[in-house]
Amino acid sequence: MRSATFRRRTFLGAAPALMLAACASRGGESVAEASARRRIEDLLLSASVPAAGLVVRRSGRTVFAHAAGLAQGAAGEAEPRAFTPQTPMRVASVSKMATALTVLRLAEKGVIDPETDIRERFTPALVHPDHPGLPITLSHLIMHLSGLQDPDVYWMPAPGRTEDLFTEAMWSRAPWAIPGTGFKYSNLGYGLAAHLLEQETGERFDVLAAREVLLPLGIGAAGFNWSWVPAGRRAQGATLYAREDDASWKVRIDGPETLAAAGPAILQRQGFRLEDYRPGTNGTLLSPQGGLRASLEDIAVLARAAAPAAMNRVWGYSPVFPNGDTEDGYFLNFGFGVQWHLAERSPIPGVFLVGHHGEAHGLYSGAFHAPQLDAEIAFAVTGTSTSGAAVSSVHPVMVRATEPLWAAAASLLEA
């Protein structure tokens, strides 16, 4: 997967037409819009990312959308292709909002009960070793209140079973890690949630998410692990990259072979055929924790849809009586499948936000709804240099590469 050379000077020379298109002036734009575009383009010129973009919506309508850089070809692995607000990419944990909404939609139809004890739905049973008498529910999995933590590996290639991942390492043994009250962010929990949804419905998770959430929202060209993404759109998708020190960009995921393929991109052992998969046996197969392929425009719509059901805060950190792992301030409040940024601790000072961040394979992304402003922001960088991935001094949820995007979003919301 790792090949070719890419540096700032080669980027500036590799696709001049793409860069000129990104930097062209727009007549009639506001000062805030011009500033936002400049921040995005300056981020590209700094060579700390291969592509970046930002979408801002108000009252359900896009009022700003700008992206720059290369969706493909940054490592020389393909012909250069421009990154746009409509380019599909792996949005990482922003995907969790779609998974949580799938749970809610099925619950509204009476197909599932998120509050039912699910321990015996697994073989072996899903029992916290320190709290064997306490129930664990589907809601606990979605809200990261199950007592689970991520082991080194929380995905299982087909045809393996979800339960093949069960080890002692998947349980947090912290004193506060009590099912139902103690917060510990867990990707594995979303794989278990998808397992339960498949088990209950007899349908694959990607099918459920498309039917219950993506299609009704008008973003049916998005899909988990490229499932349901039209071939033409997939071919224009974004590759994710990373770069260490002064080395060249390296492909991390969704390189040319994946973008040219058909059907879901899944981890599978030799000889396995997806048509032989039995739903409810491997909930990690379609990556419910982070595998959604969607554009910036798509995830802005998703954030707006996820917000109403998430307006009840289910967990808030207590520094007096510790009740969870904040990961150095990254998590302080959580709703049903969404993070909360209260106004006084928000990355946009004074603006209450609900939504989710994404961080994987070099990508940093986010999609948030601002209830008081009836607005959404969605942003992403599709790769990072070592310096760009350093945690920002401005706010724990930022890295240096996303600081300009947050600043641009703030200026647009203020305007």
Secondary structure as UniProt FT lines:
FT   HELIX           8..14
FT   HELIX           16..23
FT   TURN            27..28
FT   HELIX           31..45
FT   TURN            46..47
FT   STRAND          51..58
FT   TURN            59..60
FT   STRAND          61..72
FT   TURN            74..75
FT   STRAND          81..82
FT   TURN            85..86
FT   STRAND          89..90
FT   HELIX           92..95
FT   HELIX           96..108
FT   TURN            109..110
FT   TURN            114..115
FT   HELIX           119..121
FT   TURN            129..130
FT   TURN            132..133
FT   HELIX           138..143
FT   HELIX           162..165
FT   HELIX           168..170
FT   TURN            175..176
FT   TURN            179..181
FT   HELIX           187..201
FT   HELIX           205..209
FT   HELIX           210..214
FT   TURN            215..218
FT   TURN            220..221
FT   STRAND          223..224
FT   TURN            225..228
FT   HELIX           231..235
FT   STRAND          240..242
FT   TURN            245..246
FT   STRAND          250..253
FT   HELIX           256..260
FT   TURN            270..271
FT   HELIX           274..276
FT   TURN            279..280
FT   TURN            283..286
FT   TURN            288..290
FT   STRAND          292..294
FT   HELIX           296..306
FT   HELIX           308..310
FT   STRAND          315..316
FT   TURN            327..330
FT   STRAND          333..334
FT   STRAND          339..341
FT   HELIX           343..345
FT   TURN            349..350
FT   STRAND          353..360
FT   TURN            361..362
FT   STRAND          363..370
FT   HELIX           371..373
FT   STRAND          375..381
FT   STRAND          383..384
FT   TURN            386..389
FT   TURN            396..397
FT   TURN            400..402
FT   HELIX           403..414
//
